[in-house]
Amino acid sequence: MWRGRWRTAGSALLRVILVWAASTLTMLALAGILPDFRLQSDDGDSITQIGLTAAWGAGAFGLLSAVVWPVLVRALLLVPALVLGLLVFFLNGSLLLIALGLIPAWRGEAAPETAVVVAAVMSAVASATSTALAVRDDEAYRRRLYRLADRRRRRQRGAGAPGAGEAPPGLVFLQLDGVGYEVLRGACGSALMPTVAGWLDRSHRITPWRTDWSSQTGASQLGILHGSNFDVPAFRWYEKDTGEVMVCNRPTSAAELQRRAVARTGDGGLLTLDGASRGNLFSGGADQLALVLSVSARRGRANRSRAGYFAYFSDPANAVRTAVSFVAEVAREIGQSLRARIRGDRPRVSRGGLYPLIRAFATVVERDVVVAAVIGDMLAGRAAVYADLVAYDEVAHHSGPRGRDTDQVLARLDRSLALIARVAEHAPREYRIVLLSDHGQSPGETFLSRYGLTLKDLVRAGCGLPVSRRAGRTRSGAEARAAVLAALHRPVEEGEEARPGPGSDPVVLASGNLALISFPDVPGRASRERVERAHPALLATLANHPGVGFVLVDGVVLGPGGAVARLDVPGEAEELLAPFGPGAAEAVRRTDAFPHVADIMVNSAYDPDTGAVHAFEEQIGSHGGLGGEQGHPFLMWPTVLSDPAADPEPAAGAGAAPAGEPVGAEAVHGVLRRWLREADGPQVPLGLRREPVQDPRPEGAGDAILPSAGVPVRDETR
């Protein structure tokens, strides 16, 4: 036993010495390259003295980074996350200046701007060295984690804690936002995602599932995590009783939707006991939260969601690596956008302004922080984890669902999944990894680009109202934009868009290729007769437009060429909506019964041959309505779990889904609930008193995601 401990201590000491040596050499090299950075006195020093000075400075900088850095980041926890990411460089440079000041005889000196560069390079080199050393010591890392897990189990058995015996398997639900069933199968078949392809070959099965009419993250994730997405007709909609516009990615709206779902089901959610929610719109009832939108509007201690940034940025090497990757992603997006413009790609939408920064936040910052949080959850032994990775969805909105841009994102997501799977091997309990998506994406030219006007312009023309000569653009509702604004402590779409002013003008809101039209001056839901009496040309104008697939008004579906189908007459709606796929009529019928369904619901046209739709927002890859791959996400599960179609659990407020693929997000919730029960009860924590598992791997290990050596895997909410 003592020999093993001495061997472990000796190995750790050797790694520290090697990282120290690499940092020392880096400091010497930078002192020779940078004119404003020196490591010798004014009178000059010998080479030996300069080397000792570099070793002293590197050691002091490393010690300060390990001891002072976590305290600094904790103190700045209330600073907006993106601002914190920028402060990382300046704080790191300040620590270097302090380290140089500790060198005897003031031999070290650097200009402030040079100190920032030196600190960033040294952190990156130290991280790369630690990672390279850790690759050679994976087996020791595995043994160490197993010993820690076994030691905790023995303590629990001695204390008689619940779950003290052999812990049942945990479940990790990883949502690949916007990745449709066909897209995933294609990526596996073309070797873009070798990790997922390997799982399908060896241990997993996959099936598509059908979304509700509102095929977007708000409706799907609310149903999956909380068991009810009743009265969520779209991504955004107008509620006449309050005079407000609900937007799924606005924190206040997300909190209200979660409250309504809990009140309807009488249950806290999928993750109520020993669960963790990472990067989601809703909490799922979890106590452990990071980057959850429904709690991000809170201030102070009540907002535990942004604490996930602390768990990641408390390691300066993580901060530097993510910042470098962020800049590289911005450059990649600018380059890809320029190439698309030069080639004359069609369809195409604007990708300028702040979009490159928003994309980089979704594909780099949010991905790294969420993956790090999931890894911490597994090493802490939590029973159920649900995490959303939004990178693909954000890029597909502006680049299209298929192409080189999205292929690169899928490949990077696959590497993140591989990392999570490797860490799961070292966790204190077995983990079963479930992959799923909340919706797919359908390609197509935007309504504005194809027809030269927005749907709002068309509605105003049909109502006999003046129309602007210059067509305006409808803001995209991509989830990543809301995540960025929440990270900056900024509200999402407040002001006039949140509460339209009084008047008779219709309120027109877009949700992908689904649009909602409401008349604020009409109490309750407007009947077809009242709409036709007030605006005789409106319904015919909408239903007969080539960019519109069908219109719903007061329980009646209107199609091109005067086609009419009543939802309460069996078979009529099924025939009219047949081009939109199986279950389309039932999805429309369910939405028609919602209390807050709009006066008029408009679904864009759909081409079954090409799978194309016309988004009413500025998106060439869209989702939110019916038509094409947007309504066919996937569910992928380990074969040790039961088949989703086997005796599905009825969803709250709905009947049981038929045998075959799950229908609706509430049905998926029932499947995930059943899988949790199969793991020996709903969710079984490892014990009442969870002690964090120490991560002995050196700083930077695990592809730049794992915590640094000697730093406990933190409970991000405390």
GIQUITA-V751497 format. One record per residue. RES is the residue in one small letter. SS is DSSP state (H for helix, E for strand, - for the rest). OMEGA is omega as a letter, one per 40 degrees, with the letter a starting at -180 (none if undefined). D_CENTER is the distance of its C-alpha to the mean C-alpha in Angstrom with 2 decimals. Layout:
BEGIN
RES;SS;OMEGA;D_CENTER / RES;SS;OMEGA;D_CENTER
END
This chain:
BEGIN
m;-;a;44.33 / w;H;i;45.42 / r;H;i;45.41 / g;H;i;41.76 / r;H;i;40.86 / w;H;i;42.90 / r;H;i;41.28 / t;H;i;37.76 / a;H;i;38.88 / g;H;i;40.60 / s;H;i;37.60 / a;H;i;35.40 / l;H;i;38.19 / l;H;i;38.53 / r;H;i;34.85 / v;H;a;35.18 / i;H;a;38.34 / l;H;i;36.86 / v;H;i;33.82 / w;H;i;36.34 / a;H;i;38.53 / a;H;i;35.79 / s;H;i;34.88 / t;H;i;38.60 / l;H;i;39.12 / t;H;i;36.18 / m;H;i;37.71 / l;H;a;41.09 / a;H;a;39.80 / l;H;i;38.04 / a;H;i;41.24 / g;H;a;43.17 / i;H;a;40.86 / l;-;a;39.91 / p;-;a;42.92 / d;-;a;41.69 / f;E;a;41.02 / r;E;a;43.98 / l;E;i;44.82 / q;-;a;48.58 / s;-;a;51.13 / d;-;a;53.08 / d;-;a;56.04 / g;-;a;54.10 / d;-;i;53.28 / s;-;i;53.84 / i;H;i;51.20 / t;H;a;51.18 / q;H;i;50.67 / i;H;i;47.82 / g;H;i;46.14 / l;H;i;46.61 / t;H;i;45.21 / a;H;i;42.06 / a;H;i;41.73 / w;H;a;42.21 / g;H;i;39.64 / a;H;i;37.01 / g;H;i;37.65 / a;H;i;37.50 / f;H;i;34.24 / g;H;a;32.66 / l;H;i;34.05 / l;H;i;32.87 / s;H;a;29.32 / a;H;a;29.33 / v;H;a;31.04 / v;-;a;30.42 / w;H;i;26.90 / p;H;i;25.06 / v;H;i;27.41 / l;H;a;26.72 / v;H;i;22.95 / r;H;i;23.47 / a;H;a;25.89 / l;-;a;23.45 / l;-;a;20.59 / l;-;i;21.10 / v;-;i;20.91 / p;-;a;17.90 / a;H;a;15.27 / l;H;i;15.90 / v;H;i;19.59 / l;H;i;19.42 / g;H;i;18.10 / l;H;i;21.19 / l;H;a;23.47 / v;H;a;22.76 / f;H;a;25.21 / f;H;i;27.88 / l;H;i;27.76 / n;H;i;27.97 / g;H;i;30.92 / s;H;i;32.54 / l;H;i;32.47 / l;H;i;34.16 / l;H;i;36.81 / i;H;i;37.49 / a;H;i;37.80 / l;H;i;40.24 / g;H;i;42.18 / l;-;i;42.75 / i;-;a;44.55 / p;H;i;48.32 / a;H;i;50.54 / w;H;a;47.62 / r;-;a;47.38 / g;E;a;43.70 / e;E;i;42.77 / a;E;i;39.97 / a;-;a;39.16 / p;H;a;36.04 / e;H;i;34.18 / t;H;i;35.32 / a;H;i;34.17 / v;H;a;30.56 / v;H;a;30.83 / v;H;a;32.71 / a;H;i;30.30 / a;H;a;27.28 / v;H;a;29.26 / m;H;i;30.59 / s;H;i;27.23 / a;H;i;25.96 / v;H;i;29.23 / a;H;i;29.25 / s;H;a;25.75 / a;H;i;26.78 / t;H;i;30.02 / s;H;i;28.46 / t;H;i;26.11 / a;H;i;29.15 / l;H;a;31.19 / a;H;i;28.61 / v;H;a;28.46 / r;-;a;32.14 / d;-;a;31.80 / d;H;a;29.16 / e;H;i;31.82 / a;H;i;32.80 / y;H;i;29.21 / r;H;a;29.00 / r;H;a;32.34 / r;H;i;31.45 / l;H;i;28.34 / y;H;i;30.40 / r;H;i;33.16 / l;H;i;30.94 / a;H;a;29.50 / d;H;i;33.06 / r;H;a;34.47 / r;H;i;32.11 / r;H;i;32.99 / r;H;i;36.66 / r;H;a;36.30 / q;H;i;34.69 / r;H;i;37.49 / g;H;a;40.01 / a;H;a;38.63 / g;-;a;38.42 / a;-;i;34.82 / p;-;a;33.08 / g;-;a;31.25 / a;-;i;33.49 / g;-;i;34.46 / e;-;a;32.49 / a;-;i;28.89 / p;-;a;27.58 / p;-;i;24.59 / g;E;i;21.11 / l;E;i;18.19 / v;E;i;14.71 / f;E;a;12.48 / l;E;a;9.72 / q;E;i;7.94 / l;E;a;7.94 / d;-;i;6.83 / g;-;a;10.22 / v;-;a;12.18 / g;-;a;15.54 / y;H;a;18.20 / e;H;i;20.53 / v;H;a;18.10 / l;H;i;17.22 / r;H;i;20.94 / g;H;i;21.90 / a;H;i;19.67 / c;H;a;21.23 / g;H;a;24.65 / s;-;i;24.52 / a;-;i;23.57 / l;-;a;20.27 / m;-;a;18.56 / p;H;i;21.45 / t;H;i;19.63 / v;H;i;18.49 / a;H;i;21.93 / g;H;i;23.66 / w;H;a;22.08 / l;H;i;23.26 / d;H;a;26.66 / r;H;a;27.17 / s;-;a;25.27 / h;E;i;22.90 / r;E;a;23.41 / i;E;i;21.37 / t;E;i;21.89 / p;E;i;20.54 / w;E;a;20.12 / r;E;i;20.81 / t;-;i;18.74 / d;-;i;20.61 / w;-;i;21.94 / s;-;a;18.91 / s;-;a;16.51 / q;-;a;13.30 / t;H;a;10.17 / g;H;a;12.24 / a;H;a;15.15 / s;H;a;13.71 / q;H;i;11.41 / l;H;i;14.30 / g;H;a;16.67 / i;H;a;14.97 / l;H;a;14.44 / h;H;i;17.54 / g;-;i;19.83 / s;-;i;20.61 / n;-;i;19.34 / f;-;i;22.93 / d;-;i;23.64 / v;-;a;20.31 / p;-;a;22.00 / a;-;i;19.40 / f;-;i;16.46 / r;E;a;19.15 / w;E;a;22.68 / y;E;i;25.80 / e;E;a;27.34 / k;-;a;31.06 / d;-;i;31.87 / t;-;a;29.94 / g;-;a;30.01 / e;E;i;26.30 / v;E;i;23.48 / m;E;i;20.50 / v;E;a;17.13 / c;-;a;14.11 / n;-;i;11.89 / r;-;a;14.82 / p;H;a;14.78 / t;H;i;18.35 / s;H;i;17.85 / a;H;i;14.91 / a;H;i;17.24 / e;H;i;20.11 / l;H;i;18.50 / q;H;i;17.62 / r;H;i;21.21 / r;H;a;22.68 / a;H;i;21.01 / v;H;i;22.29 / a;H;a;25.66 / r;H;a;25.94 / t;H;a;25.20 / g;-;a;26.75 / d;-;a;24.10 / g;-;i;21.44 / g;-;a;18.83 / l;-;a;17.81 / l;-;a;17.16 / t;-;a;20.18 / l;-;i;22.09 / d;-;a;20.86 / g;E;i;17.20 / a;E;i;14.02 / s;E;a;10.79 / r;E;i;7.86 / g;-;a;4.76 / n;-;i;6.16 / l;-;a;8.59 / f;-;a;11.38 / s;-;a;12.89 / g;-;a;14.65 / g;-;a;17.60 / a;-;i;16.41 / d;-;a;18.34 / q;E;a;16.04 / l;E;i;13.11 / a;E;i;10.77 / l;-;i;8.59 / v;-;a;9.35 / l;H;a;10.38 / s;H;i;13.48 / v;H;a;15.09 / s;-;i;14.23 / a;-;i;17.37 / r;-;i;19.59 / r;-;i;21.67 / g;H;a;23.13 / r;H;a;23.01 / a;H;a;21.59 / n;-;i;18.18 / r;-;a;16.91 / s;-;a;13.22 / r;-;i;13.74 / a;H;i;15.87 / g;H;i;13.05 / y;H;a;13.78 / f;H;a;17.36 / a;H;a;16.89 / y;H;a;15.59 / f;H;i;17.75 / s;-;i;20.79 / d;-;a;21.48 / p;H;i;22.84 / a;H;i;22.52 / n;H;a;18.74 / a;H;a;18.80 / v;H;a;21.17 / r;H;a;19.43 / t;H;i;16.07 / a;H;i;18.21 / v;H;i;20.18 / s;H;i;17.27 / f;H;i;15.94 / v;H;i;19.45 / a;H;i;19.75 / e;H;i;16.68 / v;H;i;18.21 / a;H;i;21.47 / r;H;i;20.11 / e;H;i;18.76 / i;H;i;22.11 / g;H;i;24.04 / q;H;i;22.35 / s;H;i;22.86 / l;H;i;26.47 / r;H;i;27.17 / a;H;i;25.97 / r;H;a;28.23 / i;H;i;31.12 / r;H;a;30.94 / g;-;a;30.87 / d;-;i;27.95 / r;-;e;27.79 / p;-;i;25.86 / r;-;i;24.25 / v;-;i;22.63 / s;-;i;22.72 / r;-;a;20.34 / g;-;i;22.09 / g;-;a;21.89 / l;-;a;18.74 / y;H;i;16.56 / p;H;i;16.89 / l;H;i;15.60 / i;H;i;12.59 / r;H;a;11.83 / a;H;i;12.55 / f;H;a;10.28 / a;H;a;7.16 / t;H;a;8.93 / v;H;a;10.62 / v;H;a;10.15 / e;H;i;6.54 / r;H;a;6.88 / d;H;a;10.25 / v;H;a;9.81 / v;H;i;7.48 / v;H;i;9.92 / a;H;i;12.75 / a;H;i;12.12 / v;H;i;12.14 / i;H;i;15.25 / g;H;i;16.80 / d;H;a;16.41 / m;H;i;18.17 / l;H;i;20.85 / a;H;i;21.42 / g;-;a;21.99 / r;-;a;19.82 / a;-;a;20.48 / a;E;a;17.16 / v;E;i;13.54 / y;E;a;10.54 / a;E;a;7.07 / d;E;i;3.94 / l;E;a;3.59 / v;-;a;3.70 / a;H;a;6.88 / y;H;a;9.41 / d;H;a;9.02 / e;H;a;9.55 / v;H;a;12.41 / a;H;i;13.91 / h;H;a;14.48 / h;H;a;16.77 / s;H;a;18.06 / g;-;a;18.38 / p;-;a;16.99 / r;-;i;19.46 / g;-;a;20.87 / r;H;a;20.96 / d;H;a;17.96 / t;H;i;15.54 / d;H;i;17.62 / q;H;i;16.94 / v;H;i;13.14 / l;H;i;13.74 / a;H;i;16.22 / r;H;i;14.07 / l;H;i;11.43 / d;H;i;14.64 / r;H;i;15.84 / s;H;i;12.91 / l;H;i;13.75 / a;H;i;17.35 / l;H;i;16.95 / i;H;i;15.47 / a;H;i;18.38 / r;H;a;20.88 / v;H;i;20.01 / a;H;i;20.29 / e;-;a;23.89 / h;-;a;24.67 / a;-;a;23.21 / p;-;i;25.87 / r;-;i;25.21 / e;-;i;24.45 / y;E;i;20.91 / r;E;a;20.22 / i;E;i;16.95 / v;E;i;15.82 / l;E;i;13.54 / l;E;i;12.70 / s;-;a;11.11 / d;-;i;11.23 / h;-;i;13.33 / g;-;i;14.70 / q;-;i;15.85 / s;E;a;19.50 / p;E;i;21.15 / g;-;i;23.85 / e;-;a;25.51 / t;-;i;24.66 / f;H;a;27.26 / l;H;a;28.30 / s;H;a;28.81 / r;H;a;30.68 / y;H;i;32.92 / g;-;i;33.14 / l;-;i;32.16 / t;-;i;29.29 / l;H;i;29.39 / k;H;i;30.25 / d;H;a;33.27 / l;H;i;34.28 / v;H;a;34.15 / r;H;i;36.22 / a;H;i;38.68 / g;H;i;39.03 / c;-;a;39.74 / g;-;i;42.30 / l;-;i;40.44 / p;-;a;40.47 / v;-;i;37.78 / s;-;i;36.75 / r;-;a;38.23 / r;-;a;35.16 / a;-;i;32.10 / g;-;i;29.10 / r;-;i;25.49 / t;-;a;22.87 / r;-;i;19.75 / s;-;i;16.61 / g;-;a;14.22 / a;-;a;11.04 / e;H;a;7.99 / a;H;i;7.59 / r;H;i;11.19 / a;H;i;10.82 / a;H;i;8.47 / v;H;a;11.27 / l;H;i;13.95 / a;H;i;12.95 / a;H;i;12.99 / l;-;a;16.37 / h;-;i;17.61 / r;-;i;18.22 / p;-;a;18.47 / v;-;i;16.78 / e;-;i;19.50 / e;-;i;22.28 / g;H;a;25.96 / e;H;a;27.58 / e;H;i;24.48 / a;-;a;23.77 / r;-;a;27.45 / p;-;a;29.61 / g;-;a;33.21 / p;-;i;36.12 / g;-;a;37.94 / s;-;a;38.43 / d;-;a;36.10 / p;-;i;33.43 / v;E;a;29.78 / v;E;a;27.79 / l;E;a;24.00 / a;E;i;21.84 / s;E;a;18.84 / g;-;i;18.49 / n;-;i;21.82 / l;E;i;22.65 / a;E;a;24.57 / l;E;a;26.13 / i;E;a;29.49 / s;E;i;30.95 / f;-;a;34.35 / p;-;a;34.23 / d;-;i;38.02 / v;-;i;38.21 / p;-;a;37.78 / g;-;i;35.83 / r;-;a;34.90 / a;-;i;37.21 / s;-;i;39.42 / r;H;a;40.02 / e;H;a;43.56 / r;H;i;42.61 / v;H;a;40.17 / e;H;i;42.87 / r;H;a;45.51 / a;H;a;43.60 / h;-;a;42.14 / p;-;a;44.25 / a;-;a;42.62 / l;H;a;38.91 / l;H;i;38.14 / a;H;i;40.25 / t;H;a;38.70 / l;H;a;35.17 / a;H;a;36.09 / n;-;i;38.21 / h;-;a;35.92 / p;-;i;34.99 / g;-;a;31.32 / v;E;i;31.09 / g;E;i;30.92 / f;E;a;31.93 / v;E;i;32.21 / l;E;i;32.12 / v;E;i;34.50 / d;-;i;36.01 / g;-;a;35.67 / v;E;i;36.89 / v;E;i;35.13 / l;E;i;36.66 / g;E;a;36.49 / p;H;i;38.16 / g;H;i;41.93 / g;H;i;42.48 / a;-;a;40.81 / v;E;i;40.39 / a;E;i;39.05 / r;E;a;39.11 / l;-;a;36.38 / d;-;i;39.06 / v;-;a;41.22 / p;-;i;40.30 / g;-;a;39.54 / e;H;a;39.57 / a;H;i;35.82 / e;H;a;35.21 / e;H;a;37.57 / l;H;a;36.30 / l;-;a;32.60 / a;H;i;33.31 / p;H;a;31.94 / f;H;i;28.42 / g;-;a;28.48 / p;-;i;29.26 / g;-;a;28.27 / a;H;a;27.86 / a;H;i;30.78 / e;H;i;29.66 / a;H;i;26.19 / v;H;a;28.04 / r;H;i;30.57 / r;H;a;28.03 / t;H;a;26.43 / d;H;a;29.97 / a;-;a;30.60 / f;-;i;27.89 / p;-;a;29.53 / h;-;i;27.40 / v;-;a;27.57 / a;-;i;28.63 / d;-;i;32.24 / i;E;i;31.40 / m;E;a;28.42 / v;E;i;28.27 / n;E;a;26.59 / s;E;i;26.96 / a;-;a;29.20 / y;E;i;28.06 / d;E;a;29.87 / p;-;a;29.92 / d;-;a;31.39 / t;-;a;28.66 / g;-;a;25.73 / a;E;i;25.38 / v;E;i;24.62 / h;-;i;24.95 / a;-;i;22.05 / f;-;i;23.37 / e;-;a;20.70 / e;-;a;20.59 / q;-;i;18.51 / i;-;i;20.10 / g;E;a;17.36 / s;E;i;16.82 / h;-;a;16.21 / g;-;a;17.37 / g;-;i;20.88 / l;-;i;23.14 / g;-;i;24.07 / g;H;a;23.06 / e;H;i;20.10 / q;H;a;17.62 / g;H;a;19.09 / h;E;i;18.94 / p;E;a;15.77 / f;E;i;16.55 / l;E;a;17.04 / m;E;a;18.09 / w;E;i;19.91 / p;E;a;22.46 / t;-;i;25.99 / v;-;i;27.07 / l;-;a;25.31 / s;-;i;27.04 / d;-;a;26.49 / p;-;a;24.28 / a;-;a;27.38 / a;-;i;29.62 / d;-;a;30.71 / p;-;i;27.45 / e;-;i;27.14 / p;-;i;27.71 / a;-;a;24.88 / a;-;i;25.71 / g;-;a;27.88 / a;-;i;27.94 / g;-;i;30.07 / a;-;i;29.23 / a;-;i;27.61 / p;-;i;30.21 / a;-;a;30.52 / g;-;a;28.29 / e;-;i;24.69 / p;-;i;22.90 / v;E;i;23.17 / g;-;a;20.69 / a;H;i;17.67 / e;H;i;20.24 / a;H;i;21.91 / v;H;i;18.82 / h;H;i;18.68 / g;H;i;22.32 / v;H;a;21.75 / l;H;i;19.21 / r;H;a;21.71 / r;H;i;24.46 / w;H;i;22.83 / l;H;i;22.45 / r;H;a;26.13 / e;H;i;27.09 / a;-;i;25.93 / d;-;i;28.92 / g;-;a;28.05 / p;-;i;25.00 / q;-;a;23.55 / v;-;i;25.91 / p;-;a;25.21 / l;-;i;27.08 / g;-;a;29.22 / l;-;i;29.64 / r;-;i;29.60 / r;-;i;26.74 / e;-;a;27.62 / p;-;i;25.00 / v;-;i;25.46 / q;E;i;26.65 / d;-;a;25.11 / p;-;a;28.24 / r;-;a;26.70 / p;-;a;27.56 / e;-;i;25.41 / g;-;a;22.83 / a;-;i;23.19 / g;-;i;20.66 / d;-;i;19.45 / a;-;a;18.75 / i;-;a;16.30 / l;-;i;18.78 / p;-;a;20.39 / s;-;a;23.79 / a;-;i;27.03 / g;-;i;28.49 / v;-;a;25.48 / p;E;i;24.53 / v;-;a;21.12 / r;-;i;20.39 / d;-;a;19.50 / e;-;a;16.97 / t;-;a;18.19 / r;-;none;21.82
END
